[in-house]
């Protein structure tokens, strides 16, 4: 029997290697372009969730301790007080309490500019704290209606100049 020798060896050709490297460079460029935007959105939404958690905890502690609870902005923190209990939410780096031009940082809550939770779990007045992040991103943490003190996070929509909930009108948030 005669064996045939092949000259082909296992491995990659230079062209295959260049194509893979070109794809990798294109993906890296795309990720680097969107990464700062992703981080800014994540920090803003994380801060909003922390503020929302402070609202919910203040409400629960007011009911549990049978004492009125309050949440207000103090510097760069949302601070809750229920009797002698004090707890707070710090904002992520690059996030501040702020609002779009012509809007208020604290919207509602009556003249007190703070959320006041009653011992029955209701909130005295509906309202919201607004947060600003990098790239002119804005969200608000809203408590409404007063009877249930439901907490929700809404995003600023510059086209309609209103804050909208996720999925409003069947549409996802656009950043």
Long-range contacts (C-beta under 8 A, 24 or more apart in sequence): 36-134, 37-135, 37-175, 40-94, 40-133, 40-134, 40-135, 40-137, 41-133, 41-137, 41-175, 43-92, 43-93, 43-94, 43-95, 43-133, 43-134, 44-92, 44-95, 44-131, 44-132, 44-133, 44-134, 44-137, 44-139, 45-139, 45-153, 46-92, 47-89, 47-91, 47-92, 47-95, 47-131, 47-133, 48-131, 48-139, 48-140, 48-141, 48-153, 49-153, 50-78, 50-89, 50-90, 50-91, 51-78, 51-89, 51-129, 51-131, 51-141, 52-141, 52-151, 52-152, 52-153, 53-89, 54-78, 54-80, 54-87, 54-88, 54-89, 55-80, 55-115, 55-141, 55-143, 55-149, 55-151, 56-151, 57-87, 58-82, 58-115, 58-117, 59-117, 59-121, 59-123, 59-149, 60-121, 61-85, 62-117, 62-118, 62-119, 62-121, 63-119, 63-120, 63-121, 66-119, 67-119, 68-116, 68-117, 68-118, 68-119, 69-116, 69-117, 70-114, 70-115, 70-116, 70-117, 71-114, 71-115, 71-117, 72-113, 72-114, 72-115, 73-97, 73-105, 73-106, 73-113, 73-114, 73-129, 78-129, 82-117, 91-131, 94-133, 94-134, 95-131, 95-132, 95-133, 96-131, 96-132, 97-129, 97-130, 97-131, 97-132, 98-130, 98-131, 98-132, 98-138, 99-130, 99-132, 99-138, 99-140, 100-136, 100-138, 100-156, 100-158, 100-161, 103-130, 103-138, 104-130, 105-129, 105-130, 106-130, 107-140, 115-143, 117-149, 121-149, 122-146, 122-147, 122-148, 122-149, 123-149, 128-154, 128-163, 137-175, 138-163, 139-163
